[in-house]
Amino acid sequence: MAVALKGLAWDHRRCWGPLDASIAAYTAARPGLSIVWDRRSLYEFGEGNLADAIRAYDLIVFDHPFVGEIARDGMMVPFDAYLSDADRRMFEAESVGKSWQSYQAAGKQWALPIDAAAQVAAYRPDILAGYVDAPPLTHAAVVDLGRRLRADGRWLGLPLVPTDAMCLVLTGAALAGHPIGSDPDRFLDNDVLAGVIERLREIAVLAHPKSWEWNPIRCYEHMVSQDDVAYVPFAFGYVNYASRSDGAWLRFADIPATPPNGSLLGGAGIGVSALSAHRDEAIAYAIHLCGREFQRTEYVRAGGQPGMLSAWTDAAANKATRNFFADTLATLRGAYLRETYPGFVAFFREGAPKAAAAIRGDLSPADFAAWLNRKHAESRPLVALERSYA
């Protein structure tokens, strides 16, 4: 019987490149199977509606903060029954930082980590070499570099669209020793948030004016097409800009912190819709995509940013990407896993414009803190429900 699998990716080569590249060889070995991947925007990937996706697709690549809602509503098929003890031990050992853990809720594994990412630093090595011998390691060094760049008519970069502004606040809190979720009764202390916003403002005033329109992709596209942005201290890494073969390219590094712990964990998981009529075939394909061999070879060659640790430490993968994986692995290993309780995505979505306004100076840190803490308190019943699953 013919089986047609339909998947939903997000629209960047880092995601769809290896998925599209996998189809020919995988289906050739399985007569009667066909696979098609559709694409959605990066915003929809991170803040969209999963309910529509699970009705239309067998496989969905999604952002881990959705996992609480997935578990609550049973939207996807848990992988647990399809993984042997050896499989589970392998995935746990192969986790890049907390990537494997990030797709767990209610005691079940709702996705496999197909892609790993966190906010890292990025720079144009040909430009940065004119200012410093190595990327900055502290906030003060970032500010000093920014001032030197401005004196030459150049800039720092910092993705500051609302989504990334909120991510910067979460990273800043973790770097300050107050990761979100450590206090169940409070999102962030007023003084801590004020310090986070102050440090972000110090960088933002030295960042390119278009930073307020940039997500990481737009930031990196500008950096490889123009010569006026030398360094970005915090932005989700994209291996594709390190492996460019034409024109300018970027080098990536750990965040400016010693040790580089507290960067917000990103990445992507692949899950199977609970409504899929072909769940066994979809599960098998997902496991193939996340397997060691495919991840460190074809996945990287097709522009992917793998979720397997052995791919991040693979010599050939690093040679092909100008050491992208090795140069940022410490940051990934120390990355902060944000909360994933049901309702967190909606809370994040509502708070994102306020984070951007606070960094811009249009909203006081005190007012922002009051809003965050009030909304956090309102979400506590949902947090309690999520904890009751365990």
C-alpha positions, 0 to 999 in steps of 0.5 A, spaced: 500 500 500 502 506 498 504 511 504 504 519 503 508 522 508 507 530 509 511 534 513 512 541 516 519 545 516 520 552 517 523 556 512 530 556 512 535 552 509 538 550 516 531 546 516 529 544 510 535 543 506 537 536 510 529 534 510 529 535 502 535 532 501 533 526 505 527 524 501 530 520 495 535 515 498 530 514 504 524 513 499 528 509 494 529 503 499 522 503 501 517 502 495 510 505 495 513 511 500 513 518 498 515 524 502 513 532 501 516 537 506 512 544 506 515 550 509 512 556 514 515 562 517 520 562 522 515 566 526 510 561 525 515 556 527 516 559 534 510 562 536 504 560 531 499 555 532 500 547 532 493 545 532 492 547 525 499 543 523 497 537 527 491 536 523 494 537 516 501 534 517 504 527 519 511 530 521 512 537 524 518 540 526 517 545 532 520 549 537 521 546 544 516 551 548 510 548 545 512 541 549 507 543 555 501 544 550 503 538 546 503 534 552 497 537 555 493 536 549 496 529 547 497 533 540 503 528 538 505 521 539 510 520 544 516 516 542 517 512 548 514 506 545 518 506 539 525 507 543 529 501 546 533 502 552 539 503 548 536 508 543 534 512 549 541 512 552 544 513 545 539 520 545 541 522 552 548 521 551 548 525 544 544 531 547 547 537 545 546 541 552 539 540 554 536 539 547 534 532 549 531 534 555 527 540 552 522 535 548 520 532 555 513 533 559 509 529 563 514 523 563 514 522 556 518 524 550 514 528 545 520 529 539 527 528 537 532 533 537 533 534 530 537 541 530 541 544 536 542 552 537 543 557 542 544 564 542 552 565 540 556 570 538 558 572 531 563 576 527 566 578 521 573 575 522 576 580 516 573 586 520 574 584 527 581 583 526 582 590 525 580 592 532 581 586 537 585 579 537 579 575 539 572 576 540 570 579 547 569 575 553 565 580 558 560 585 557 565 591 558 569 588 553 563 588 548 561 595 550 568 597 549 569 594 542 562 597 540 565 604 542 571 603 537 567 601 532 562 607 532 569 611 532 570 608 525 563 609 522 561 601 524 557 598 529 555 592 533 549 588 531 544 585 535 537 582 533 532 586 536 525 584 533 520 583 539 521 575 539 529 576 539 528 582 544 524 577 549 530 572 548 535 577 550 532 578 556 531 571 558 539 570 557 540 576 560 537 574 567 540 567 566 547 570 565 545 574 572 544 568 576 537 569 576 534 564 570 527 564 569 523 559 573 528 558 579 523 562 583 516 559 582 513 565 585 516 571 581 518 571 574 524 576 575 526 581 581 525 588 579 532 590 581 535 584 577 531 586 571 533 593 571 540 591 571 539 586 565 535 592 561 541 597 562 546 592 560 542 591 553 541 598 552 548 599 553 549 594 547 543 597 543 545 604 543 552 601 539 548 597 535 546 598 527 540 602 527 536 596 523 537 592 529 530 593 531 528 590 524 533 584 525 532 577 527 538 573 526 537 571 519 536 578 517 542 580 521 547 575 518 544 577 511 546 584 512 553 582 515 555 578 509 553 583 504 555 590 508 562 591 511 559 596 517 557 590 522 563 587 525 560 583 531 554 580 534 554 578 542 548 574 542 544 571 536 541 564 535 547 561 531 546 559 523 551 554 521 550 556 513 553 563 514 560 560 517 560 555 511 558 560 505 563 559 499 562 565 495 563 572 498 564 574 505 562 569 511 561 569 518 565 566 524 561 564 530 564 564 538 561 563 545 557 568 548 561 574 552 561 570 559 566 566 562 564 560 563 559 561 557 553 559 561 546 562 561 545 563 553 538 561 551 537 554 548 533 554 541 534 548 536 528 544 533 525 538 535 521 533 530 514 530 532 509 526 529 502 528 529 497 524 534 492 524 528 497 521 523 494 515 519 501 513 518 504 514 525 509 508 524 512 510 518 513 517 520 516 515 527 521 511 523 523 516 518 524 521 524 528 516 527 532 516 521 533 523 520 536 524 527 540 518 527 548 519 528 550 517 521 545 521 517 546 527 522 554 528 521 554 527 514 548 528 509 545 533 514 551 537 515 552 537 507 545 539 506 546 545 510 543 543 517 545 544 524 544 537 527 542 535 534 547 530 535 553 531 539 557 526 535 556 531 529 558 537 533 564 534 535 566 531 528 572 533 524 569 533 517 563 537 520 567 542 523 572 543 517 566 544 512 563 549 517 569 553 519 569 550 526 562 553 527 560 547 532 567 546 536 567 554 537 560 554 540 559 548 543 561 550 550 555 555 550 550 550 547 553 545 553 551 551 558 545 553 555 539 555 559 532 551 558 526 556 558 520 554 561 515 549 557 509 549 561 502 550 557 501 557 556 508 559 556 508 560 548 502 565 549 505 569 555 512 569 551 508 572 545 505 577 549 511 579 553 515 580 546 513 587 544 514 589 551 521 587 552 523 590 545 520 597 548 523 596 555 530 595 551 528 601 547 527 606 553 519 606 551 517 602 557 521 603 564 524 596 567 519 597 573 513 597 569 516 591 565 517 587 571 510 589 574 507 586 568 512 580 567 510 578 575 503 579 574 502 575 568 507 569 571 502 569 577 496 568 573 500 562 569 501 559 576 495 554 575 498 552 569 505 551 572 501 547 577 498 542 572 504 541 568 508 539 575 502 534 576 503 530 570 510 528 573 
